[in-house]
């Protein structure tokens, strides 16, 4: 993983294909045995089942430390649910409606009326178009590295073009941190009129002084994550801030 992403993360799609083919060729040479003597001293202790699948782009695979095997990034993509977290709420309302009709009448249900009731419930629980994010190989990779860095207290600067899902990815991360507990979060969307002073005031509003020279979250046992969106928007001040 370190060899793949340490040297290949900055490459474009074509460059990753070339680099992946090069590594596959290198691994094949290293594992090849000539005259029943291993080229590498650890060859006999190496489980070839732990090696990446051949002829498949290495950037599409990752090493699962739990199963001790390589697998595809897309293996965990399940059926996408348009309702997201609201699915349980919709199912409960549909079930409640069925129970009500059962208690009111023992006659067979009208399928058309049932479909209409479900449609009304779905309309009530519609999600915003901007909140819909369908998982892809790239989004799963980005989510993995962002989650890993944040959980190990590394700062992150997420760059990319407009409409590539950066904000949505980080908002999903913030929501997950809140569910985990022991995390405090804050979000500030910057604009063209934002000043360095405003950013400082917002940051200070999320911090408490615990002792001399030590500032942190309101609860000392928690960690704090601040999400600054649209960092390219503010104009430069006189002194470059």
C-alpha positions as CSV (number, residue, x, y, z in Angstrom):
1,X,0.0,0.0,0.0
2,X,2.8,2.4,0.9
3,X,4.7,1.6,-2.3
4,X,1.5,2.0,-4.4
5,X,0.2,5.2,-3.0
6,X,3.4,6.8,-1.8
7,X,4.8,7.0,-5.3
8,X,1.6,6.8,-7.3
9,X,-1.0,9.0,-5.6
10,X,-0.1,12.1,-7.8
11,X,-0.3,10.2,-11.1
12,X,-3.2,10.6,-13.5
13,X,-5.3,7.6,-14.7
14,X,-2.9,6.7,-17.6
15,X,0.2,7.1,-15.3
16,X,-1.4,4.8,-12.7
17,X,-2.0,2.1,-15.3
18,X,1.7,2.2,-16.3
19,X,2.9,2.3,-12.7
20,X,0.6,-0.6,-11.8
21,X,1.9,-2.7,-14.7
22,X,5.5,-1.9,-13.6
23,X,4.8,-3.1,-10.0
24,X,3.1,-6.2,-11.2
25,X,6.1,-7.0,-13.4
26,X,8.5,-6.3,-10.5
27,X,6.6,-8.6,-8.1
28,X,6.5,-11.4,-10.6
29,X,10.3,-11.1,-11.0
30,X,10.8,-11.1,-7.2
31,X,8.7,-14.1,-6.7
32,X,10.2,-16.2,-9.5
33,X,12.3,-19.1,-8.4
34,X,15.4,-20.1,-10.5
35,X,17.0,-23.4,-9.9
36,X,14.8,-23.9,-6.8
37,X,16.6,-21.1,-5.0
38,X,14.5,-18.1,-4.0
39,X,15.8,-14.7,-5.1
40,X,14.6,-13.2,-1.8
41,X,15.6,-14.6,1.5
42,X,12.1,-14.4,2.9
43,X,10.5,-16.1,-0.1
44,X,9.8,-19.3,1.8
45,X,8.0,-17.4,4.5
46,X,5.9,-15.4,2.0
47,X,2.3,-16.4,1.5
48,X,1.6,-15.7,-2.2
49,X,-2.1,-15.7,-1.3
50,X,-1.4,-12.3,0.3
51,X,-0.2,-10.8,-2.9
52,X,-2.5,-8.5,-5.0
53,X,-4.5,-10.1,-7.8
54,X,-2.5,-10.1,-11.0
55,X,-3.4,-8.1,-14.1
56,X,-5.8,-5.9,-12.0
57,X,-4.9,-2.2,-11.4
58,X,-3.2,-2.0,-8.0
59,X,-5.0,1.3,-7.4
60,X,-8.3,-0.5,-7.5
61,X,-7.2,-2.9,-4.7
62,X,-6.4,-2.5,-1.0
63,X,-5.0,-4.8,1.7
64,X,-7.6,-5.7,4.3
65,X,-5.7,-6.1,7.6
66,X,-8.6,-8.1,9.1
67,X,-8.8,-10.8,6.4
68,X,-5.1,-10.5,5.5
69,X,-6.0,-10.4,1.8
70,X,-6.2,-7.9,-1.0
71,X,-9.7,-6.9,-2.1
72,X,-11.3,-4.4,-4.5
73,X,-12.3,-1.0,-3.1
74,X,-15.8,-1.5,-4.7
75,X,-16.5,-4.8,-2.9
76,X,-18.3,-3.1,-0.1
77,X,-20.6,-1.0,-2.3
78,X,-24.2,-2.1,-1.6
79,X,-27.5,-1.1,-3.0
80,X,-27.9,2.6,-2.8
81,X,-30.9,3.8,-0.8
82,X,-32.2,7.2,-1.9
83,X,-33.7,7.8,1.5
84,X,-30.4,7.4,3.3
85,X,-30.9,7.6,7.1
86,X,-34.6,8.1,6.6
87,X,-35.2,4.6,5.3
88,X,-36.2,3.2,8.8
89,X,-38.6,6.1,9.3
90,X,-40.3,5.5,6.0
91,X,-40.6,1.7,6.7
92,X,-42.1,2.4,10.1
93,X,-44.7,4.8,8.7
94,X,-45.7,2.2,6.0
95,X,-46.0,-0.5,8.6
96,X,-48.1,1.8,10.9
97,X,-50.4,2.5,8.0
98,X,-50.9,-1.2,7.3
99,X,-51.7,-1.9,11.0
100,X,-54.3,0.9,11.0
101,X,-56.0,-0.4,7.9
102,X,-56.0,-3.9,9.3
103,X,-57.7,-2.8,12.5
104,X,-60.3,-0.8,10.6
105,X,-61.4,-3.4,8.2
106,X,-61.0,-7.1,7.6
107,X,-61.7,-6.7,3.8
108,X,-58.8,-7.2,1.3
109,X,-56.6,-4.1,0.8
110,X,-56.9,-1.9,-2.2
111,X,-53.5,-2.1,-3.9
112,X,-53.9,1.3,-5.5
113,X,-54.7,2.9,-2.1
114,X,-51.7,1.2,-0.6
115,X,-49.4,2.5,-3.3
116,X,-50.9,6.0,-2.9
117,X,-50.2,5.9,0.8
118,X,-46.6,4.8,0.3
119,X,-46.1,7.6,-2.3
120,X,-47.4,10.2,0.1
121,X,-45.0,9.0,2.8
122,X,-42.1,9.0,0.4
123,X,-42.9,12.5,-0.7
124,X,-42.9,13.7,2.9
125,X,-39.4,12.1,3.4
126,X,-37.8,13.3,0.2
127,X,-34.1,14.1,0.5
128,X,-32.5,17.1,-1.1
129,X,-30.8,16.5,-4.5
130,X,-27.5,18.0,-3.1
131,X,-27.4,15.5,-0.3
132,X,-27.4,12.5,-2.6
133,X,-24.0,10.9,-3.0
134,X,-23.6,7.5,-4.7
135,X,-20.4,5.7,-3.8
136,X,-17.8,5.2,-6.4
137,X,-14.2,3.8,-6.3
138,X,-12.8,7.3,-6.0
139,X,-15.2,8.5,-3.3
140,X,-14.5,5.3,-1.2
141,X,-10.8,5.9,-1.5
142,X,-11.1,9.5,-0.5
143,X,-13.4,8.7,2.4
144,X,-11.0,6.1,3.7
145,X,-7.9,8.4,3.7
146,X,-9.9,11.3,5.2
147,X,-11.3,9.2,8.0
148,X,-7.9,7.6,8.7
149,X,-6.2,11.0,8.9
150,X,-8.8,12.6,11.1
151,X,-9.0,9.7,13.5
152,X,-5.2,10.0,14.0
153,X,-5.5,13.8,14.5
154,X,-3.9,14.9,11.2
155,X,-5.0,18.2,9.7
156,X,-6.5,17.9,6.2
157,X,-6.5,20.2,3.1
158,X,-9.0,18.7,0.6
159,X,-8.5,20.1,-2.9
160,X,-10.4,19.4,-6.1
161,X,-12.6,20.9,-8.8
162,X,-16.2,22.2,-8.3
163,X,-18.8,19.5,-7.9
164,X,-16.5,16.7,-7.0
165,X,-18.1,15.9,-3.7
166,X,-15.6,17.5,-1.3
167,X,-18.1,19.2,0.9
168,X,-20.5,16.3,1.0
169,X,-17.6,13.9,1.9
170,X,-16.6,16.0,4.9
171,X,-20.2,16.6,6.0
172,X,-20.6,12.8,6.1
173,X,-17.4,12.6,8.2
174,X,-18.7,15.2,10.6
175,X,-22.0,13.4,11.0
176,X,-20.2,10.1,11.7
177,X,-17.9,11.8,14.3
178,X,-21.0,13.1,16.1
179,X,-22.5,9.6,16.2
180,X,-19.2,8.2,17.6
181,X,-19.3,10.6,20.6
182,X,-16.2,12.1,22.2
183,X,-16.0,14.6,19.3
184,X,-17.0,18.2,19.0
185,X,-17.4,19.8,15.6
186,X,-17.8,23.2,14.0
187,X,-18.4,24.3,10.4
188,X,-17.6,27.7,8.9
189,X,-18.4,28.5,5.2
190,X,-16.1,31.2,4.0
191,X,-17.1,34.0,1.6
192,X,-15.4,36.7,-0.4
193,X,-15.9,39.2,2.5
194,X,-14.5,37.0,5.2
195,X,-11.5,38.3,7.2
196,X,-8.8,36.6,9.2
197,X,-10.3,38.2,12.3
198,X,-13.6,36.5,11.7
199,X,-12.0,33.1,11.3
200,X,-10.0,33.7,14.5
201,X,-13.1,34.7,16.5
202,X,-15.0,31.6,15.3
203,X,-12.2,29.3,16.2
204,X,-11.9,30.9,19.6
205,X,-15.6,30.5,20.2
206,X,-15.2,26.7,19.9
207,X,-12.3,26.6,22.4
208,X,-12.0,26.9,26.2
209,X,-8.9,27.7,28.1
210,X,-8.1,24.7,30.3
211,X,-4.9,26.0,31.8
212,X,-2.2,28.5,31.0
213,X,-1.3,28.3,27.3
214,X,-3.6,25.3,26.8
215,X,-6.8,25.6,24.8
216,X,-9.2,22.8,23.7
217,X,-12.8,21.6,23.2
218,X,-15.4,22.6,25.8
219,X,-15.1,19.0,27.2
220,X,-11.4,18.3,27.9
221,X,-12.1,14.6,27.2
222,X,-13.3,15.3,23.6
223,X,-11.5,16.1,20.4
224,X,-12.4,19.0,18.2
225,X,-12.8,19.1,14.4
226,X,-13.3,22.4,12.6
227,X,-14.5,22.2,9.0
228,X,-13.7,25.3,6.9
229,X,-15.4,25.3,3.6
230,X,-14.6,27.3,0.4
231,X,-11.1,28.4,1.7
232,X,-10.4,29.9,-1.8
233,X,-13.1,32.5,-1.5
234,X,-11.7,35.2,0.9
235,X,-9.8,38.0,-0.8
236,X,-6.2,38.6,0.4
237,X,-5.8,41.3,3.0
238,X,-3.1,44.0,2.9
239,X,-0.6,41.8,4.7
240,X,-1.4,38.6,2.8
241,X,-3.8,37.0,5.2
